[in-house]
Amino acid sequence: MKIGIVIGTNEPEVVWNAFRFGVTALKSNHEVKVFLMNKGVEAEDIKDEKYNIKEQIEPYIVGKGQILACGTCLETRKKSGSQICPISTMNDLLAMIEESDKILTFG
């Protein structure tokens, strides 16, 4: 199954659980793409003692999960894309939705 996940928050527990779900889905042989938008584009920068997001993003990437980030949302925060989180567009989000069997939203 192809699963699309949209993360629209920088709330540590929510982002942590979204990536935790993504890792679980990858381990079950599903294809997973994450699209970060709104405050979700801040995911890489979230630091929280209880919810270590980087510990979830790393196995997500290793498991061949893909991350896309809204370019406009990054721009309004004066951020740029990264190797892990490339700048994407609404057309990329639309393509992810069209190709996914299921879409989940977090935040």
CORMODA-V585307 format. One line per field, one symbol per residue. ss: DSSP state (h for helix, s for strand, l for the rest). phi: phi as a letter, one per 40 degrees, with the letter a starting at -180 (. if undefined). A space follows every 10 residues. Layout:
BEGIN
ss=???
phi=???
END
This chain:
BEGIN
ss=lsssssslll lhhhhhhhhh hhhhhhhlll sssssslhhh hhhhhlllll lllhhhhhhh hhlllsssss hhhhhhllll lllllssslh hhhhhhhhhl lsssssl
phi=.bbbbbbbbb cdcccdcccc cdccccccgc cbbbbcafcc ccdcccbacc bccccccdcc cdcgcbbbbd ccccdcbfbb cbccbccbbc cccdcccccc cbbbbbg
END
